[in-house]
């Protein structure tokens, strides 16, 4: 069963919502930076999860880019 972030990214890709994916990416990156700058607690588990989510979002952005390239190749302007 896909995770919540995988489902969200899939919807953004299907809707061709690059802006939504970019915002999702920026949010996760800010979270990662914030957690990595903290001390006094072991944040390795949430940091690892956020890193995994960033990888999923990056894959979604790649899919979106590939789909737009395919459309451009079949329907030149």
N, C-alpha and C positions, 0 to 999 in steps of 0.2 A: 504494500500500500504506500503510495507516495506521501511524503511529508507535506505539511502545510505550506512550507516555502516552495516546494516543488510544484504544488498545485497553483499557488499564486503566480509563480514565474510562468508556468504553462499558459495561464489565462492572459497574462500580459503579452506573451509571444503571439498567441492566437489573435489577440486584438491589435497586434502591431503597436503596442504602447511602449515605445522606447523611453519616453520621459518617465513613466512609472517605474520601469526597470532601473533607470539611472538614479531616481530618487531612493528606491529601495537599496541600491548599492551604496549610495552615499550615507544613508542611515546606518547600515551595517558597518561600514568603514569607520564612522564616527564612534559607534559603540565599541569596536575593537580597539581603537586608539585610546578611548577613555578607560577601558578595562585594563589595558596593558600598562597604563600610567599609574594605576593604583597599587597600593601595597597593604600588607597586613592581613591578607586573605589569599588563598589559592584560587585564582580566577582561571586556571588552565582549562577547566571543563567548559565554562561558558565561552571562553575565547576560542576553543576548538570548535564549538558548535557554530559560532559566528563565522569562523573561517570556512567551515563547510558550507554555510549558507551563501557566503560570498562566492564560493566556487560554483554553486548552483546558479546564482544570478549571472555570473560570467558566462556560463554555458548557455543560458537563456539569451543573453546579448549576442553571443556567437550565432545561435540559431536564427535570431531575428535578422542579423546581418546577412547570413547565408540565404535566407528566404528573400530578402529584398534584392540581393544580387541575382538570384534565380529569376525573379520577376523582371528585373532590368534586362537580363540576357534574353528572355523570351519575348519581351515587349519593349524593344528599344524606343527611345523617345525621338 
